Amino acid sequence: MKRPAKTTRPKRSERNAQVLEWLGTDQHGASVLETARQLMAAEALIVEALPLAMARRIKVAQIDRQRITLSVPGAAHAARLRQVAPTILKHMRDKGWNVNEIILRVYAGMPDTETKIAQRETLPLNAQALQAFAALRENIQPGPLADALERLLRHHRQR
């Protein structure tokens, strides 16, 4: 039985480029695409003007004439952003954006965009390692190090 020739699928970046090209051909799609590009460009400028930890939690929601609306995850972010709003406006004006006002919207359902820290994978000590720590414990003077070795041995023997 003959198998049909395997067709190669375009890579994700190629598919994304094809989708964006297709979206740009339609008048309504081109409008949506341009709005998305504007929002992403404004967000990139805001990220430059803010501390990284704060910038990760802010999204540009809308640009309307000379006002820009930012979504923040909580009231604390909004309060801190109000303090640095003049800096953001100045930075955007320096980069050629005609923005005079920042409006803040608290959006509690905003997805968390912070980087997740992977849980550390730990391996239990093997018998040889436990014997080495036990020998070390027998050969040192009583004190904090001896106590720490005792706790380590006790902990690993309970597993």
VEXKELUM-320895 format. One record per residue (C-alpha): chain; residue number from 1; x, y, z. Coordinates in pm, 1 decimal. Example, Ala and Ser with C-alpha at 12.3 -4.5 7.8 and 13.67 -1.06 7.14 Angstrom:
% residues 2
<site chaine="A" num="1" X="1230.0" Y="-450.0" Z="780.0"/>
<site chaine="A" num="2" X="1367.0" Y="-106.0" Z="714.0"/>
***
This chain:
% residues 159
<site chaine="A" num="1" X="0.0" Y="0.0" Z="0.0"/>
<site chaine="A" num="2" X="137.7" Y="333.6" Z="-100.8"/>
<site chaine="A" num="3" X="121.9" Y="622.1" Z="141.2"/>
<site chaine="A" num="4" X="33.7" Y="964.0" Z="10.5"/>
<site chaine="A" num="5" X="323.6" Y="1207.6" Z="-4.6"/>
<site chaine="A" num="6" X="365.1" Y="1392.0" Z="319.1"/>
<site chaine="A" num="7" X="272.1" Y="1755.4" Z="286.4"/>
<site chaine="A" num="8" X="485.4" Y="1996.6" Z="480.6"/>
<site chaine="A" num="9" X="304.1" Y="2244.7" Z="693.6"/>
<site chaine="A" num="10" X="432.8" Y="2599.2" Z="698.6"/>
<site chaine="A" num="11" X="604.4" Y="2704.5" Z="1018.8"/>
<site chaine="A" num="12" X="413.5" Y="2907.0" Z="1276.0"/>
<site chaine="A" num="13" X="586.2" Y="3233.5" Z="1178.6"/>
<site chaine="A" num="14" X="499.8" Y="3169.0" Z="813.2"/>
<site chaine="A" num="15" X="136.3" Y="3094.2" Z="904.1"/>
<site chaine="A" num="16" X="122.7" Y="3411.5" Z="1114.6"/>
<site chaine="A" num="17" X="261.5" Y="3612.3" Z="823.5"/>
<site chaine="A" num="18" X="0.8" Y="3457.5" Z="592.7"/>
<site chaine="A" num="19" X="-279.5" Y="3544.2" Z="835.0"/>
<site chaine="A" num="20" X="-156.2" Y="3900.6" Z="872.1"/>
<site chaine="A" num="21" X="-125.9" Y="3934.4" Z="494.0"/>
<site chaine="A" num="22" X="-478.6" Y="3802.2" Z="450.9"/>
<site chaine="A" num="23" X="-608.7" Y="4032.2" Z="724.0"/>
<site chaine="A" num="24" X="-449.1" Y="4329.8" Z="551.0"/>
<site chaine="A" num="25" X="-632.9" Y="4265.3" Z="224.2"/>
<site chaine="A" num="26" X="-978.1" Y="4328.8" Z="370.4"/>
<site chaine="A" num="27" X="-1067.4" Y="4692.0" Z="450.3"/>
<site chaine="A" num="28" X="-1219.0" Y="4609.2" Z="789.5"/>
<site chaine="A" num="29" X="-939.1" Y="4364.2" Z="868.1"/>
<site chaine="A" num="30" X="-678.2" Y="4623.3" Z="774.5"/>
<site chaine="A" num="31" X="-841.7" Y="4866.5" Z="1016.4"/>
<site chaine="A" num="32" X="-832.9" Y="4609.7" Z="1295.5"/>
<site chaine="A" num="33" X="-472.9" Y="4525.9" Z="1214.6"/>
<site chaine="A" num="34" X="-368.0" Y="4892.2" Z="1220.7"/>
<site chaine="A" num="35" X="-543.5" Y="4946.8" Z="1554.7"/>
<site chaine="A" num="36" X="-366.9" Y="4643.3" Z="1702.1"/>
<site chaine="A" num="37" X="-30.9" Y="4771.6" Z="1577.8"/>
<site chaine="A" num="38" X="-100.7" Y="5114.2" Z="1729.1"/>
<site chaine="A" num="39" X="-192.5" Y="4964.3" Z="2066.7"/>
<site chaine="A" num="40" X="118.9" Y="4745.0" Z="2068.1"/>
<site chaine="A" num="41" X="342.5" Y="5039.8" Z="1973.4"/>
<site chaine="A" num="42" X="193.6" Y="5254.6" Z="2250.5"/>
<site chaine="A" num="43" X="236.3" Y="4970.5" Z="2499.2"/>
<site chaine="A" num="44" X="600.7" Y="4931.5" Z="2398.5"/>
<site chaine="A" num="45" X="661.1" Y="5302.1" Z="2465.6"/>
<site chaine="A" num="46" X="492.8" Y="5279.7" Z="2804.0"/>
<site chaine="A" num="47" X="704.9" Y="4977.1" Z="2895.1"/>
<site chaine="A" num="48" X="1015.8" Y="5186.2" Z="2819.5"/>
<site chaine="A" num="49" X="900.1" Y="5460.2" Z="3059.0"/>
<site chaine="A" num="50" X="810.8" Y="5235.5" Z="3354.2"/>
<site chaine="A" num="51" X="994.0" Y="4998.5" Z="3585.4"/>
<site chaine="A" num="52" X="979.1" Y="4647.5" Z="3441.6"/>
<site chaine="A" num="53" X="783.4" Y="4494.0" Z="3730.8"/>
<site chaine="A" num="54" X="511.4" Y="4754.6" Z="3689.1"/>
<site chaine="A" num="55" X="513.4" Y="4759.3" Z="3309.1"/>
<site chaine="A" num="56" X="438.9" Y="4387.2" Z="3282.2"/>
<site chaine="A" num="57" X="97.7" Y="4436.3" Z="3443.6"/>
<site chaine="A" num="58" X="-27.0" Y="4723.5" Z="3224.8"/>
<site chaine="A" num="59" X="-209.7" Y="4689.6" Z="2892.9"/>
<site chaine="A" num="60" X="-313.9" Y="4962.1" Z="2652.1"/>
<site chaine="A" num="61" X="-687.7" Y="4923.0" Z="2605.8"/>
<site chaine="A" num="62" X="-778.7" Y="5212.7" Z="2378.9"/>
<site chaine="A" num="63" X="-641.9" Y="5520.6" Z="2207.5"/>
<site chaine="A" num="64" X="-905.0" Y="5785.4" Z="2139.1"/>
<site chaine="A" num="65" X="-789.0" Y="6116.9" Z="1996.3"/>
<site chaine="A" num="66" X="-543.4" Y="6251.4" Z="2256.1"/>
<site chaine="A" num="67" X="-641.7" Y="6010.6" Z="2534.2"/>
<site chaine="A" num="68" X="-497.1" Y="5671.9" Z="2605.4"/>
<site chaine="A" num="69" X="-679.0" Y="5420.7" Z="2825.2"/>
<site chaine="A" num="70" X="-469.9" Y="5176.1" Z="3025.3"/>
<site chaine="A" num="71" X="-597.3" Y="4860.3" Z="3193.6"/>
<site chaine="A" num="72" X="-441.2" Y="4771.4" Z="3526.2"/>
<site chaine="A" num="73" X="-509.4" Y="4469.6" Z="3749.9"/>
<site chaine="A" num="74" X="-585.7" Y="4657.5" Z="4070.8"/>
<site chaine="A" num="75" X="-621.8" Y="4983.1" Z="4260.5"/>
<site chaine="A" num="76" X="-261.9" Y="4975.8" Z="4385.3"/>
<site chaine="A" num="77" X="-133.4" Y="4967.8" Z="4027.4"/>
<site chaine="A" num="78" X="-368.9" Y="5250.0" Z="3933.0"/>
<site chaine="A" num="79" X="-249.9" Y="5464.9" Z="4224.7"/>
<site chaine="A" num="80" X="115.6" Y="5410.8" Z="4137.0"/>
<site chaine="A" num="81" X="46.3" Y="5475.9" Z="3769.2"/>
<site chaine="A" num="82" X="-124.1" Y="5806.7" Z="3850.5"/>
<site chaine="A" num="83" X="201.5" Y="5916.5" Z="4013.2"/>
<site chaine="A" num="84" X="409.5" Y="5840.3" Z="3703.5"/>
<site chaine="A" num="85" X="149.9" Y="5950.3" Z="3444.4"/>
<site chaine="A" num="86" X="328.9" Y="6282.0" Z="3370.5"/>
<site chaine="A" num="87" X="649.4" Y="6088.5" Z="3298.3"/>
<site chaine="A" num="88" X="465.7" Y="5854.7" Z="3061.6"/>
<site chaine="A" num="89" X="297.4" Y="6145.4" Z="2880.7"/>
<site chaine="A" num="90" X="628.8" Y="6327.6" Z="2839.6"/>
<site chaine="A" num="91" X="797.8" Y="6012.5" Z="2710.4"/>
<site chaine="A" num="92" X="520.0" Y="5954.2" Z="2456.5"/>
<site chaine="A" num="93" X="527.6" Y="6318.4" Z="2340.7"/>
<site chaine="A" num="94" X="906.3" Y="6298.2" Z="2301.8"/>
<site chaine="A" num="95" X="854.5" Y="5996.1" Z="2074.0"/>
<site chaine="A" num="96" X="604.4" Y="6182.6" Z="1854.8"/>
<site chaine="A" num="97" X="271.5" Y="6071.5" Z="2003.3"/>
<site chaine="A" num="98" X="4.9" Y="6338.1" Z="2053.3"/>
<site chaine="A" num="99" X="-126.8" Y="6218.1" Z="2390.5"/>
<site chaine="A" num="100" X="-248.1" Y="6460.7" Z="2659.2"/>
<site chaine="A" num="101" X="-438.7" Y="6238.8" Z="2901.8"/>
<site chaine="A" num="102" X="-413.8" Y="5894.1" Z="3055.0"/>
<site chaine="A" num="103" X="-729.5" Y="5720.0" Z="3169.8"/>
<site chaine="A" num="104" X="-694.4" Y="5421.5" Z="3401.2"/>
<site chaine="A" num="105" X="-936.9" Y="5130.7" Z="3418.1"/>
<site chaine="A" num="106" X="-908.2" Y="4867.0" Z="3686.2"/>
<site chaine="A" num="107" X="-974.4" Y="4530.1" Z="3530.5"/>
<site chaine="A" num="108" X="-967.6" Y="4271.1" Z="3807.5"/>
<site chaine="A" num="109" X="-1001.0" Y="3982.1" Z="3562.8"/>
<site chaine="A" num="110" X="-683.1" Y="4079.0" Z="3383.9"/>
<site chaine="A" num="111" X="-464.5" Y="3775.3" Z="3322.7"/>
<site chaine="A" num="112" X="-144.8" Y="3759.6" Z="3519.2"/>
<site chaine="A" num="113" X="140.5" Y="3832.1" Z="3279.9"/>
<site chaine="A" num="114" X="422.7" Y="3786.3" Z="3525.1"/>
<site chaine="A" num="115" X="675.3" Y="3516.8" Z="3457.7"/>
<site chaine="A" num="116" X="602.7" Y="3197.3" Z="3643.0"/>
<site chaine="A" num="117" X="894.5" Y="3048.1" Z="3829.3"/>
<site chaine="A" num="118" X="926.1" Y="2676.6" Z="3770.3"/>
<site chaine="A" num="119" X="932.6" Y="2459.6" Z="4078.8"/>
<site chaine="A" num="120" X="1276.9" Y="2330.0" Z="4156.1"/>
<site chaine="A" num="121" X="1318.7" Y="1958.7" Z="4100.8"/>
<site chaine="A" num="122" X="1497.0" Y="1794.5" Z="4392.0"/>
<site chaine="A" num="123" X="1651.5" Y="1450.5" Z="4407.9"/>
<site chaine="A" num="124" X="1678.6" Y="1261.1" Z="4736.2"/>
<site chaine="A" num="125" X="2024.3" Y="1175.6" Z="4864.7"/>
<site chaine="A" num="126" X="2135.7" Y="822.3" Z="4785.8"/>
<site chaine="A" num="127" X="2277.5" Y="577.6" Z="5043.9"/>
<site chaine="A" num="128" X="2638.4" Y="663.6" Z="4962.5"/>
<site chaine="A" num="129" X="2575.9" Y="1036.3" Z="5016.6"/>
<site chaine="A" num="130" X="2398.3" Y="968.6" Z="5346.7"/>
<site chaine="A" num="131" X="2695.0" Y="756.7" Z="5464.4"/>
<site chaine="A" num="132" X="2936.8" Y="1035.1" Z="5373.0"/>
<site chaine="A" num="133" X="2732.9" Y="1293.0" Z="5568.5"/>
<site chaine="A" num="134" X="2710.2" Y="1053.4" Z="5865.1"/>
<site chaine="A" num="135" X="3088.8" Y="1003.2" Z="5862.5"/>
<site chaine="A" num="136" X="3140.0" Y="1379.1" Z="5848.8"/>
<site chaine="A" num="137" X="2897.5" Y="1425.9" Z="6138.9"/>
<site chaine="A" num="138" X="3100.6" Y="1178.5" Z="6349.5"/>
<site chaine="A" num="139" X="3430.2" Y="1356.0" Z="6278.1"/>
<site chaine="A" num="140" X="3339.9" Y="1718.3" Z="6362.7"/>
<site chaine="A" num="141" X="3311.5" Y="1903.9" Z="6690.8"/>
<site chaine="A" num="142" X="2965.1" Y="1968.9" Z="6838.6"/>
<site chaine="A" num="143" X="2819.4" Y="2298.1" Z="6719.6"/>
<site chaine="A" num="144" X="2591.2" Y="2454.4" Z="6458.5"/>
<site chaine="A" num="145" X="2743.1" Y="2256.8" Z="6168.8"/>
<site chaine="A" num="146" X="2704.7" Y="1926.8" Z="6355.2"/>
<site chaine="A" num="147" X="2342.4" Y="2017.4" Z="6436.8"/>
<site chaine="A" num="148" X="2272.6" Y="2102.3" Z="6072.7"/>
<site chaine="A" num="149" X="2420.0" Y="1771.3" Z="5957.9"/>
<site chaine="A" num="150" X="2207.8" Y="1587.6" Z="6214.4"/>
<site chaine="A" num="151" X="1890.9" Y="1756.8" Z="6085.0"/>
<site chaine="A" num="152" X="1988.4" Y="1678.0" Z="5726.0"/>
<site chaine="A" num="153" X="2041.5" Y="1310.9" Z="5807.6"/>
<site chaine="A" num="154" X="1719.3" Y="1288.9" Z="6007.4"/>
<site chaine="A" num="155" X="1524.2" Y="1452.1" Z="5725.7"/>
<site chaine="A" num="156" X="1658.8" Y="1221.0" Z="5454.5"/>
<site chaine="A" num="157" X="1622.7" Y="904.9" Z="5658.5"/>
<site chaine="A" num="158" X="1249.0" Y="974.8" Z="5711.1"/>
<site chaine="A" num="159" X="1177.6" Y="957.7" Z="5337.6"/>
***
